[in-house]
Amino acid sequence: MLVVWGANDPFFTVAGARAYQRDLAESELHLFEAGHFALEEEAPAIGQLMLDFLERRLMTP
């Protein structure tokens, strides 16, 4: 699981993001200096993370 999160989100806190890692040890967490709309604020960087993540997962047997 790829988790991208705005570290400054007032509604969904960083603790909530880290909960994904506890539930799924293989998850990949990336915190951005962004708010609730991290994708809009960091679209190019998040898009690249998505492409890299998919490439790694599709190449892994």
Secondary structure, 3 states (H helix, E strand, C coil): CEEEEECCCCCCCHHHHHHHHHHCCCCEEEEECCCCCHHHHCHHHHHHHHHHHHHHHHHCC
